[in-house]
Amino acid sequence: MDSRILSLLLDSWSKPVVFVDTTHHIRYMNVPAGRHYSKWGDVIGKSIFDCHKSTSREVIEAAYQDLVDGRKEVLIVSSRKHRVYMRAVRDIDGTLIGYYERYDAPLPATTIEEGMP
């Protein structure tokens, strides 16, 4: 599949997709991500840390280390609005080449209140 078709496919998805390389630089955003993060302007090539509050850096770095250590996905936000995961992207040899943020629906309120991820 060529990259144009892949990009159109990702743009047709309603959720934001932001791909970040192993140096924490943003390399790709689909159209919904561009709208979601529009207040930061063009962030392709910029550090993911420039687009987050300073308090998020620890969360991102810890989740990244989990991905380096072999995890496929790490929950980084669970709120009434949404859940956000960092998901590993690996090459054919299993080497981590980056990660993306994956958004999901929020958990039921009773689950969040009980503190379950």
PyMOL commands that set and color helices and strands:
alter all, ss='L'
color gray80, all
select helices_A, chain A and resi 3-12+31-36+38-40+48-51+56-68+109-113
alter helices_A, ss='H'
color red, helices_A
select strands_A, chain A and resi 18-21+26-29+73-78+83-90+96-104
alter strands_A, ss='S'
color yellow, strands_A
deselect
rebuild
show_as cartoon
